[in-house]
Amino acid sequence: MTEKKQILKSASIISLVTIASRILGYVRDQRYALLLGTSHIADSFILAYRIPNLFRRLVGEGSMSASFIPVFTTYMREKSPKEVWQFANNLFWTLALVLAVITVLGMVFSPAVIHTFIPASARHLNWDDAITLNRIIFPYLFFIGLAALAMGILNCFHIFGLPASTPVLLNLSIIFFSVGVVWHYFKSPAISLAVGVLVGGALQFLVQVPFLVQKGMHFDFGISFTHPGIRNVARLMIPRFFGIGIGQINFFVDTYFVNSARMPQGSLTALYLADRVMELVLGGYAIAVATAILPMMSHQAAAKDYDGLKRTLSFSVRIVAFITIPAALGLMILREPIIRVLFQHGQFVAASTQLTARALFCYAVGLPALASVKLIVPAFYSTHDTRTPVAVASVSLVLNIVLNIVFLKYLFSYVQNGGPALATAIACFVDFFALFIIFRLRYGRIGGRQIFNSFAKIALCSAIMGIACWFGMHYTEFTRHSRFLVQLLTFLALLGGATLLYLGTAWLFRCHELEEIYGIATRRRSPADTGYAEP
């Protein structure tokens, strides 16, 4: 009960600030769409932003945290405070040096960086614009890498709210630079937005510095590539770029294929915006739970409490499935109303909505798997196992590439610009099920029967909700309404009704996840707390 309550409390804090960030992120993306639409310059900006943003996701939400936290928690348990902060200081300055070198190289060789992710036959973007924007944005990587380290340190002290809220500053900065009175001082709106990204990245790191100092870090200068702790972090971190970041690596595989000459103009922007809608759901709770359970699983692994680790993983997978399975079905059915309400303004026209809705449908197929991968990969990493996630991720990555080729060459008339998103979704399912089976075989029973029963009930409740959504959208004739206010009210009614129906059916079918959340919030024991079954 204590562990579950701590997970849900931490996840709730992270979730609240993350949802606030995602809402501002929507406003930011809406400004992108309004100013740039799905034009050539829009694709160029999205590409320039996504390259350093790949490292942000791998470092900020994945590799740095997953590698640093297990090592740092071990130091906290076994070393003196002086040794702990000496390790943290040395890692900070060493990481700063490495990031500075990568940043300079990325700016100097910007043309090569752009060409790496785009086929030579691409015709949907202006190369000069993409190179210029990439040089402006690339230093963002330096600041966000340091911000990720700061986040990892604070999370080890069970401080989650502030680190999780730093993306709010990034979004506010970009929104500020998207205002007309600001971007008119720049050559184009795209350049102004790029400067906003850079300023926001710096703010994300700087706001955490006072809290680090308060905890005991004084930033004493010292660079070391031989410190045992730093070498352990590096040893764990390099392969984790593949293991925990498979979804992000797959996104760039998709970026390469979505810029094929066969794809319609604006496909890259459509893929990006569909991914952002996915992130609103994924970041709202899945990433929050993953962030909250990693320090706990690391402590459990360090204490050799593998039964506790398995209970933590089982509980987290069920809770996240309770959110993501109905969300995925809702995104698939309401994809066009969602995109029309969120983005169809200014330069973003009806054709842009159709492109983005198609990509969103295909991405949504893999939402539960992508969320679950973010939970099970840290479970391996908390036990210092890096090989298994890398091996499985490599197979998943190869599968994604093969599927992209098949969809582009042989099934393009069916999937069109949604092919890259569908390939990623299928690859994520393979990734999750392979990791789950291996973890079960290696560490024993993890509540498989309880997980399966939960999934069955959740799927049934989601199906009922989905049927109601389809009929609701059909009879309200959403697509025939041209006024934005009518569209918004209709969409909110559909969304609210679907949510209430899902929660009602979950209560009717006695889904333990709903009972556990309510029981823990009110300090009652739910039936699931008496133990967990296993075949």
C-alpha positions as CSV (number, residue, x, y, z in Angstrom):
1,M,0.0,0.0,0.0
2,T,2.8,2.4,0.9
3,E,4.6,1.8,-2.3
4,K,1.5,2.2,-4.4
5,K,0.5,5.4,-2.6
6,Q,4.0,6.8,-3.2
7,I,3.9,5.9,-6.9
8,L,0.5,7.5,-7.4
9,K,1.3,10.5,-5.3
10,S,4.5,11.2,-7.2
11,A,2.9,10.3,-10.5
12,S,0.0,12.6,-9.8
13,I,2.3,15.6,-9.1
14,I,4.2,14.9,-12.2
15,S,1.1,14.3,-14.2
16,L,-0.5,17.6,-13.1
17,V,2.5,19.7,-14.1
18,T,3.0,17.7,-17.2
19,I,-0.6,18.2,-18.3
20,A,-0.2,21.9,-17.7
21,S,3.0,21.7,-19.9
22,R,1.2,19.7,-22.6
23,I,-1.7,22.3,-22.7
24,L,0.9,25.0,-23.2
25,G,2.6,22.7,-25.7
26,Y,-0.6,22.6,-27.6
27,V,-0.8,26.4,-27.7
28,R,2.8,26.4,-28.9
29,D,2.0,23.8,-31.6
30,Q,-1.1,25.7,-32.6
31,R,1.1,28.8,-33.1
32,Y,3.4,26.7,-35.3
33,A,0.4,25.6,-37.4
34,L,-1.2,29.1,-37.5
35,L,2.0,30.8,-38.6
36,L,3.5,28.1,-40.9
37,G,0.7,25.7,-41.8
38,T,2.0,22.6,-43.7
39,S,4.3,24.6,-46.0
40,H,7.9,24.0,-47.0
41,I,9.2,26.3,-44.3
42,A,7.0,24.4,-41.7
43,D,8.6,21.1,-42.7
44,S,12.1,22.8,-42.5
45,F,11.4,24.2,-39.0
46,I,10.0,20.9,-37.7
47,L,13.0,19.0,-39.0
48,A,15.5,21.5,-37.4
49,Y,13.6,21.3,-34.1
50,R,13.3,17.6,-34.1
51,I,17.0,16.8,-34.4
52,P,18.1,18.3,-31.1
53,N,14.7,17.4,-29.6
54,L,15.5,13.7,-30.3
55,F,18.4,14.1,-27.8
56,R,16.1,15.9,-25.4
57,R,13.8,12.9,-25.3
58,L,16.6,10.3,-25.2
59,V,18.4,12.3,-22.5
60,G,15.7,14.1,-20.6
61,E,13.1,11.4,-20.5
62,G,15.3,8.3,-21.0
63,S,18.9,7.6,-21.1
64,M,20.3,10.1,-18.6
65,S,17.7,9.5,-15.9
66,A,17.7,5.7,-16.4
67,S,21.5,5.5,-16.3
68,F,22.2,8.1,-13.6
69,I,19.5,7.4,-11.0
70,P,20.5,3.7,-10.3
71,V,24.2,4.7,-9.8
72,F,23.4,7.8,-7.8
73,T,21.0,6.0,-5.5
74,T,23.7,3.4,-4.9
75,Y,26.1,6.2,-3.9
76,M,23.4,7.7,-1.6
77,R,23.1,4.3,0.2
78,E,26.8,3.4,0.4
79,K,28.9,6.6,0.3
80,S,29.3,9.7,2.4
81,P,27.6,12.9,1.5
82,K,31.0,14.4,0.4
83,E,31.6,11.5,-2.0
84,V,28.0,11.8,-3.3
85,W,28.4,15.4,-4.2
86,Q,31.9,15.0,-5.6
87,F,30.5,12.4,-8.0
88,A,27.6,14.8,-8.9
89,N,29.9,17.8,-9.5
90,N,32.4,15.8,-11.6
91,L,29.6,14.3,-13.7
92,F,28.1,17.8,-14.3
93,W,31.3,19.4,-15.6
94,T,32.2,16.3,-17.6
95,L,28.8,16.2,-19.2
96,A,28.9,19.9,-19.9
97,L,32.2,19.4,-21.8
98,V,30.8,16.6,-23.9
99,L,27.6,18.5,-24.7
100,A,29.6,21.6,-25.7
101,V,31.7,19.6,-28.1
102,I,28.6,17.9,-29.6
103,T,26.8,21.3,-29.9
104,V,29.7,22.9,-31.7
105,L,30.1,20.0,-34.1
106,G,26.3,20.0,-34.8
107,M,26.4,23.7,-35.7
108,V,29.5,23.5,-37.8
109,F,28.4,20.4,-39.7
110,S,24.7,21.4,-39.9
111,P,24.4,20.5,-43.6
112,A,25.6,17.0,-43.0
113,V,23.3,16.7,-40.0
114,I,20.3,17.7,-42.1
115,H,21.2,15.3,-44.9
116,T,21.6,12.4,-42.4
117,F,17.9,12.5,-41.7
118,I,16.5,13.4,-45.1
119,P,16.8,11.5,-48.3
120,A,18.5,13.3,-51.2
121,S,15.3,13.1,-53.2
122,A,13.3,15.0,-50.6
123,R,11.3,17.9,-52.1
124,H,9.2,19.1,-49.2
125,L,11.6,21.5,-47.6
126,N,14.1,24.3,-48.3
127,W,17.6,23.0,-47.5
128,D,19.0,26.4,-46.7
129,D,16.2,27.3,-44.3
130,A,16.6,23.9,-42.6
131,I,20.3,24.3,-42.1
132,T,20.0,27.9,-40.8
133,L,17.2,26.9,-38.3
134,N,19.2,23.9,-37.2
135,R,22.2,26.0,-36.3
136,I,20.1,28.4,-34.2
137,I,18.3,25.6,-32.4
138,F,21.2,23.1,-31.9
139,P,22.7,24.7,-28.7
140,Y,19.4,23.8,-27.1
141,L,20.9,20.3,-26.7
142,F,23.6,21.7,-24.4
143,F,21.1,23.2,-21.9
144,I,18.6,20.4,-22.0
145,G,21.3,17.8,-21.3
146,L,22.3,19.6,-18.1
147,A,18.7,20.1,-17.2
148,A,18.2,16.3,-17.5
149,L,21.1,15.7,-15.1
150,A,19.6,18.2,-12.6
151,M,16.2,16.5,-13.0
152,G,17.8,13.1,-12.2
153,I,19.5,14.4,-9.0
154,L,16.3,16.1,-7.7
155,N,14.2,12.9,-8.5
156,C,16.6,10.9,-6.3
157,F,15.6,13.2,-3.5
158,H,11.9,12.6,-4.4
159,I,11.5,16.1,-5.8
160,F,9.4,15.6,-8.9
161,G,7.2,18.7,-9.3
162,L,9.8,21.3,-10.3
163,P,11.8,19.1,-12.8
164,A,8.5,18.0,-14.4
165,S,7.4,21.6,-14.7
166,T,10.4,22.9,-16.6
167,P,9.0,22.3,-20.1
168,V,6.4,24.9,-19.2
169,L,9.2,27.5,-19.5
170,L,10.1,26.2,-22.9
171,N,6.6,26.4,-24.1
172,L,6.1,29.9,-22.7
173,S,9.3,31.1,-24.3
174,I,8.3,29.7,-27.8
175,I,4.8,31.2,-27.4
176,F,6.3,34.6,-26.5
177,F,8.5,34.5,-29.6
178,S,5.5,33.6,-31.8
179,V,3.7,36.8,-30.9
180,G,3.5,39.2,-33.8
181,V,5.2,42.1,-32.1
182,V,8.2,39.9,-31.3
183,W,8.6,37.8,-34.5
184,H,8.4,40.9,-36.7
185,Y,11.9,41.8,-35.4
186,F,13.3,38.7,-37.1
187,K,13.7,37.7,-40.7
188,S,10.8,35.2,-40.5
189,P,8.4,33.7,-38.0
190,A,10.4,30.4,-38.2
191,I,13.6,32.1,-37.1
192,S,11.8,33.8,-34.2
193,L,10.4,30.4,-33.1
194,A,13.9,28.9,-33.3
195,V,15.3,31.6,-30.9
196,G,12.4,30.9,-28.6
197,V,13.4,27.2,-28.4
198,L,17.0,28.1,-27.5
199,V,15.9,30.6,-24.8
200,G,13.5,28.1,-23.3
201,G,16.1,25.4,-23.1
202,A,18.4,27.7,-21.1
203,L,15.6,28.5,-18.7
204,Q,14.8,24.8,-18.2
205,F,18.3,24.3,-16.7
206,L,18.7,27.5,-14.8
207,V,15.5,27.3,-12.8
208,Q,16.7,24.0,-11.2
209,V,20.1,25.4,-10.1
210,P,18.8,27.0,-6.8
211,F,17.2,23.7,-5.7
212,L,20.4,21.7,-6.4
213,V,22.4,24.2,-4.3
214,Q,19.8,23.9,-1.6
215,K,20.3,20.1,-1.5
216,G,24.1,20.4,-1.2
217,M,25.5,20.7,-4.7
218,H,28.1,23.6,-5.1
219,F,29.2,23.0,-8.7
220,D,32.9,22.7,-7.7
221,F,34.8,22.5,-11.0
222,G,36.2,19.1,-11.9
223,I,36.3,17.1,-15.1
224,S,36.9,13.4,-14.9
225,F,36.5,10.5,-17.4
226,T,38.0,8.0,-14.9
227,H,35.7,8.5,-11.9
228,P,34.1,5.1,-11.2
229,G,30.6,6.6,-10.9
230,I,30.9,8.5,-14.2
231,R,32.2,5.4,-15.9
232,N,29.3,3.4,-14.6
233,V,26.9,6.1,-15.9
234,A,28.6,6.1,-19.3
235,R,28.6,2.4,-19.5
236,L,24.9,2.2,-18.8
237,M,23.9,5.3,-20.8
238,I,25.3,4.5,-24.3
239,P,23.3,1.4,-25.0
240,R,20.2,2.9,-23.4
241,F,19.9,5.4,-26.2
242,F,18.5,2.4,-28.1
243,G,16.7,0.6,-25.4
244,I,14.6,3.4,-23.8
245,G,14.5,5.6,-26.8
246,I,13.2,3.2,-29.4
247,G,10.1,5.2,-29.9
248,Q,12.2,8.3,-30.6
249,I,14.7,6.6,-32.8
250,N,11.8,5.1,-34.7
251,F,10.4,8.6,-35.1
252,F,13.5,9.6,-37.0
253,V,13.3,6.5,-39.1
254,D,9.8,7.6,-39.9
255,T,11.1,11.2,-40.6
256,Y,13.3,9.8,-43.3
257,F,10.6,7.9,-45.0
258,V,7.9,10.6,-44.6
259,N,10.1,12.9,-46.7
260,S,10.1,10.5,-49.6
261,A,9.1,12.1,-52.9
262,R,6.0,10.0,-53.0
263,M,4.6,11.6,-49.8
264,P,2.4,14.7,-50.1
265,Q,3.7,18.1,-49.0
266,G,3.3,18.7,-45.3
267,S,3.6,15.1,-44.3
268,L,6.5,15.8,-41.9
269,T,4.5,18.5,-40.2
270,A,1.4,16.2,-40.0
271,L,3.5,13.5,-38.5
272,Y,4.9,15.9,-35.9
273,L,1.5,17.3,-34.9
274,A,0.1,13.8,-34.6
275,D,3.0,12.8,-32.4
276,R,2.3,15.9,-30.2
277,V,-1.3,14.9,-29.7
278,M,0.0,11.4,-28.7
279,E,2.4,13.1,-26.2
280,L,-0.5,14.8,-24.5
281,V,-1.8,11.4,-23.5
282,L,1.5,9.7,-23.1
283,G,3.1,12.5,-21.1
284,G,-0.1,13.1,-19.1
285,Y,0.3,9.9,-17.1
286,A,2.5,7.2,-18.7
287,I,5.7,9.3,-18.5
288,A,4.7,10.5,-15.1
289,V,4.4,6.9,-13.7
290,A,7.6,5.9,-15.4
291,T,9.4,8.9,-13.8
292,A,8.0,8.1,-10.4
293,I,8.8,4.3,-10.4
294,L,12.4,4.5,-11.7
295,P,13.9,5.7,-8.4
296,M,11.7,3.3,-6.4
297,M,12.7,0.3,-8.6
298,S,16.3,1.3,-8.4
299,H,16.1,1.3,-4.6
300,Q,14.3,-2.0,-4.6
301,A,16.9,-3.6,-7.0
302,A,19.8,-2.2,-4.8
303,A,18.2,-3.8,-1.8
304,K,17.7,-7.1,-3.7
305,D,13.9,-6.7,-3.2
306,Y,12.9,-8.3,-6.5
307,D,9.4,-9.2,-5.3
308,G,8.8,-5.6,-4.5
309,L,10.2,-4.6,-7.9
310,K,7.9,-7.0,-9.7
311,R,4.8,-5.7,-7.8
312,T,5.8,-2.1,-8.7
313,L,6.1,-3.0,-12.4
314,S,2.8,-5.0,-12.5
315,F,0.9,-2.3,-10.7
316,S,2.3,0.4,-13.0
317,V,1.6,-1.5,-16.2
318,R,-2.0,-2.0,-15.2
319,I,-2.5,1.6,-14.2
320,V,-1.1,2.9,-17.4
321,A,-3.1,0.5,-19.5
322,F,-6.2,1.8,-17.7
323,I,-5.5,5.2,-19.2
324,T,-3.9,4.5,-22.6
325,I,-6.1,1.7,-24.0
326,P,-9.3,3.9,-24.0
327,A,-7.3,6.9,-25.0
328,A,-5.9,5.1,-28.0
329,L,-9.4,4.0,-29.1
330,G,-10.7,7.5,-28.6
331,L,-7.9,9.0,-30.6
332,M,-8.6,6.6,-33.5
333,I,-12.3,7.3,-33.6
334,L,-12.3,11.1,-32.9
335,R,-9.1,11.8,-34.8
336,E,-10.6,14.3,-37.3
337,P,-12.6,16.3,-34.7
338,I,-9.5,16.4,-32.5
339,I,-7.3,17.8,-35.3
340,R,-9.9,20.2,-36.6
341,V,-10.6,21.7,-33.2
342,L,-6.9,21.9,-32.1
343,F,-5.2,23.1,-35.3
344,Q,-7.4,24.0,-38.2
345,H,-6.8,27.8,-38.2
346,G,-4.8,30.3,-40.2
347,Q,-2.5,28.5,-42.7
348,F,-3.6,25.1,-41.4
349,V,-6.4,24.2,-43.8
350,A,-8.8,21.2,-44.3
351,A,-6.2,19.3,-46.3
352,S,-3.8,19.7,-43.5
353,T,-6.3,18.2,-41.1
354,Q,-6.8,15.1,-43.3
355,L,-3.0,14.5,-43.4
356,T,-2.6,14.9,-39.7
357,A,-5.7,12.8,-38.8
358,R,-4.4,9.9,-40.9
359,A,-1.1,10.0,-39.1
360,L,-2.8,10.3,-35.7
361,F,-4.9,7.2,-36.4
362,C,-1.8,5.1,-37.1
363,Y,0.1,6.4,-34.1
364,A,-2.8,5.8,-31.8
365,V,-2.7,2.1,-32.6
366,G,0.6,1.8,-30.7
367,L,-0.1,4.1,-27.8
368,P,-0.5,1.4,-25.1
369,A,2.6,-0.4,-26.3
370,L,4.7,2.8,-26.4
371,A,3.6,3.7,-22.9
372,S,4.3,0.2,-21.5
373,V,7.8,0.1,-23.0
374,K,8.6,3.2,-21.0
375,L,7.7,1.2,-17.9
376,I,9.3,-2.1,-18.5
377,V,12.7,-0.9,-19.9
378,P,13.5,1.0,-16.6
379,A,12.7,-2.3,-14.8
380,F,15.6,-3.9,-16.7
381,Y,17.8,-0.9,-16.2
382,S,17.1,-0.8,-12.4
383,T,18.9,-4.2,-12.2
384,H,21.8,-2.8,-14.4
385,D,20.8,-5.0,-17.3
386,T,21.4,-3.1,-20.5
387,R,22.0,-5.8,-23.0
388,T,18.4,-7.2,-23.2
389,P,16.6,-3.9,-24.0
390,V,19.3,-3.1,-26.6
391,A,18.9,-6.5,-28.3
392,V,15.1,-6.3,-28.4
393,A,15.2,-2.6,-29.5
394,S,17.5,-3.5,-32.3
395,V,15.1,-6.1,-33.6
396,S,12.2,-3.6,-33.2
397,L,14.2,-1.0,-35.1
398,V,14.9,-3.3,-38.0
399,L,11.3,-4.3,-38.1
400,N,10.3,-0.6,-38.3
401,I,12.6,0.0,-41.3
402,V,11.3,-3.1,-43.1
403,L,7.6,-2.1,-42.5
404,N,8.3,1.5,-43.7
405,I,9.7,0.1,-46.9
406,V,6.7,-2.3,-47.4
407,F,4.2,0.5,-46.6
408,L,5.9,3.0,-48.9
409,K,6.4,0.7,-51.9
410,Y,3.6,-1.8,-51.8
411,L,0.8,-0.6,-49.5
412,F,1.0,3.2,-50.1
413,S,-2.5,3.5,-51.5
414,Y,-3.9,2.1,-48.2
415,V,-1.8,3.8,-45.6
416,Q,-0.4,6.9,-47.5
417,N,1.3,9.3,-45.1
418,G,0.2,7.2,-42.1
419,G,2.6,4.4,-43.1
420,P,5.6,5.6,-40.9
421,A,3.4,6.0,-37.9
422,L,1.8,2.5,-38.3
423,A,5.3,1.0,-38.7
424,T,6.4,2.5,-35.4
425,A,3.2,1.3,-33.7
426,I,3.7,-2.3,-34.7
427,A,7.4,-2.2,-33.8
428,C,6.5,-0.9,-30.3
429,F,4.1,-3.8,-29.7
430,V,6.9,-6.3,-30.7
431,D,9.3,-4.4,-28.4
432,F,7.0,-4.6,-25.3
433,F,5.8,-8.2,-25.6
434,A,9.4,-9.4,-26.1
435,L,10.6,-7.5,-23.1
436,F,7.7,-8.6,-21.0
437,I,8.2,-12.3,-21.8
438,I,12.0,-12.1,-21.2
439,F,11.4,-10.4,-17.8
440,R,8.9,-13.0,-16.8
441,L,11.2,-15.9,-17.7
442,R,14.2,-14.3,-16.0
443,Y,12.6,-13.0,-12.7
444,G,9.6,-15.3,-12.3
445,R,6.0,-14.5,-11.6
446,I,5.0,-10.8,-12.0
447,G,1.2,-11.0,-11.8
448,G,0.6,-12.1,-15.4
449,R,-2.9,-13.4,-14.7
450,Q,-4.0,-10.2,-12.9
451,I,-2.5,-8.1,-15.8
452,F,-4.4,-10.2,-18.4
453,N,-7.7,-10.0,-16.5
454,S,-7.2,-6.3,-16.1
455,F,-6.5,-5.9,-19.8
456,A,-9.6,-7.9,-20.7
457,K,-11.9,-5.7,-18.6
458,I,-10.2,-2.5,-19.8
459,A,-10.6,-3.6,-23.4
460,L,-14.3,-4.4,-22.9
461,C,-15.0,-1.0,-21.3
462,S,-13.0,0.7,-24.0
463,A,-15.0,-1.1,-26.7
464,I,-18.3,0.1,-25.2
465,M,-16.9,3.6,-25.0
466,G,-15.6,3.4,-28.6
467,I,-19.0,2.3,-30.0
468,A,-20.7,5.2,-28.2
469,C,-18.1,7.6,-29.6
470,W,-18.7,6.4,-33.1
471,F,-22.5,6.8,-32.9
472,G,-22.1,10.1,-31.1
473,M,-19.9,11.5,-33.9
474,H,-22.2,10.1,-36.5
475,Y,-25.4,11.6,-35.1
476,T,-24.0,15.0,-34.1
477,E,-22.7,15.4,-37.7
478,F,-19.6,17.0,-36.5
479,T,-18.0,17.4,-39.9
480,R,-21.0,19.5,-41.2
481,H,-20.5,22.2,-38.6
482,S,-18.4,25.1,-39.9
483,R,-18.4,27.4,-36.9
484,F,-15.5,26.8,-34.5
485,L,-17.6,27.3,-31.3
486,V,-20.1,24.7,-32.4
487,Q,-17.3,22.3,-33.3
488,L,-15.6,22.9,-29.9
489,L,-18.8,22.4,-27.9
490,T,-19.7,19.2,-29.8
491,F,-16.2,17.8,-29.4
492,L,-16.2,18.6,-25.6
493,A,-19.5,16.9,-25.2
494,L,-18.3,13.8,-27.1
495,L,-15.1,13.7,-25.0
496,G,-16.9,14.3,-21.7
497,G,-19.5,11.7,-22.4
498,A,-17.0,9.1,-23.5
499,T,-14.9,9.7,-20.3
500,L,-18.0,9.3,-18.1
501,L,-19.1,6.2,-19.9
502,Y,-15.7,4.6,-19.6
503,L,-15.4,5.3,-15.9
504,G,-19.0,4.1,-15.4
505,T,-18.4,0.8,-17.1
506,A,-15.1,0.4,-15.3
507,W,-16.9,0.7,-12.0
508,L,-19.7,-1.6,-13.2
509,F,-17.2,-4.3,-14.2
510,R,-15.1,-3.7,-11.1
511,C,-11.8,-2.8,-12.7
512,H,-9.3,-3.1,-9.9
513,E,-7.3,-0.1,-11.2
514,L,-10.2,2.3,-10.6
515,E,-10.7,0.8,-7.1
516,E,-7.0,1.0,-6.3
517,I,-6.7,4.6,-7.3
518,Y,-9.8,5.5,-5.3
519,G,-8.9,3.3,-2.3
520,I,-5.4,4.7,-2.0
521,A,-6.7,8.3,-2.4
522,T,-9.1,7.7,0.4
523,R,-6.7,5.5,2.4
524,R,-8.8,2.4,2.0
525,R,-7.6,-1.0,1.0
526,S,-8.7,-2.3,-2.3
527,P,-9.2,-5.9,-3.2
528,A,-6.0,-5.8,-5.2
529,D,-3.9,-5.0,-2.2
530,T,-4.4,-8.4,-0.7
531,G,-1.9,-9.9,-3.1
532,Y,-1.6,-10.7,-6.7
533,A,-2.4,-13.9,-8.6
534,E,-0.2,-15.5,-11.1
535,P,-0.6,-18.5,-13.4
